[in-house]
Amino acid sequence: MNFFLIGFMGSGKTYWGKIWAKTMQMNFIDLDAEIEAIEGKSVAQILKRRAKIISGKKSLKFYGN
């Protein structure tokens, strides 16, 4: 059985997930930590870069070039 906690950044998913996993004697996997290990960047850095790319594409679309 798997459980997924979803919610806003800073809402306590990791904190409560670790407690819940320990209580239920389950493994806990933090996807943010997994992504950061693969990418070598924080999730915040990845999202910031993605926002800039999306913003740039929207600007180009708006200005017609």
N, C-alpha and C positions, 0 to 999 in steps of 0.2 A: 504494500500500500504506500502511495506517495501523497504528500501534501505540498501545496504551493501557497506561499503567502505573498499577496500582492498589495501594493499600496504606495502612497506618495513617498518620496525621498525623505528620510529622517523620521518616518512614522513608527520605527521600532521593529521592522520585519526581522532584521538580523538578531536583535536582542531577544525578542520573544521566540523566534525560530529556534535558537540555540537552547533555550529553556525547554521548549516544547519537545524538541528532539531528544534531549537528555531524559526528560520525564517519560517519554514513550519508548526509550531505548532504541532510537532510530539514528541514522546518520543525518548530519546537517550539511547541506551544500549551499554556499552563498554564491549565487550566480554572478553578482558584481565582482567578487574576489576572483572567480574563475575567468571572467572576461578581462579583468585587469591584468592577470597573469599572462594571458595569451597576447593581449595587445601591448603590454608594457606601458600602459597609461591608465590614469584613473577614469572611472565612468564619467565623472564630471568633465574631464578633458575631452573625452570622446563625444559626449553630447554637445559640448560647446563648439567643437569643430563641425559636427554635423549640422548644427543650427546655422553656422556661418555659410556652409555649402548650400543649404536649402534657401536661406535668405538671398544669397547671390543668384541662385537660379530663378527665384521669384522676381528679383530686380530685373534680370535680363528679359524675362518673359513680359514684364510690365512695360519696359522701355522698348520692346520689340527688336532686340538684338540678341 
